[in-house]
Amino acid sequence: MDLGICDKCGHFEGRCKCGKGKIVLKSDLRIKISKFLSGLLRHFPQSFGLRIDEEGWVYLDEVERILKDRYGIGRLEIELIVKFDKKGRFEIRDNKIRARYGHSIDVKTDWSESDEIPDKLYHATHPKNLKSILNVGLLPMKRREVHMCDNTRDAIEVGKRHCNNPILLEINAKEMLKSGFKIRKKGSVYTTDHVPPEFIRVLG
């Protein structure tokens, strides 16, 4: 959806309630920038000369410079993308920005926004991966963490990026925590280093 700002309603997504707001970022460009920003903060900051610290933080001014050169946007558009990102992929604090999860670069991942973890979590995968998963469990693969959702709808949506009919898995997070495994909340996503097969149930 489009992103905008209004003197009366403030920041908004889609349509302004009073109808007088100004669109500052159209939906198609928002998607392009969000995807690039994810890659920039998760996978290839060094390709653009970004100085990223051990927790994944980058100075917002440096990111703004890159996005201005590439897409012609400024600080307001970046803040709107971060604010209305439904999956909470990004975080801005003290004039710095980072991706909360999804990294392939070497950053510290052992942090959580909350200790409250649902008893059950979900992950969807390509059917061809099922045999291996039931053998060795869920592994981060090219990323630094395994990603899980707190509902089946979001898990299937993520799984459909890789195939039309993903296999849905239920993770017994309660028993994982009891067994000493760490599960972390980052935005709307939950992460861990490894899900052993004994905590996985195939839902279909």
Secondary structure, DSSP 8 states (H G I E B T S, - for coil): --EEEETTTEEEESS-SSS--EEEE-HHHHHHHHHHHHHHHHT-GGGGT----TTS-EEHHHHHHHHHHHH---HHHHHHHHHT-TT--EEEETTEEEESS---SS------S-S---SEEEEEE-GGGHHHHHHH-B--TTSSSEEEBSSHHHHHHHHTTT-SS-EEEEEEHHHHHHTT---EEETTEEEES-B-GGGEEE--
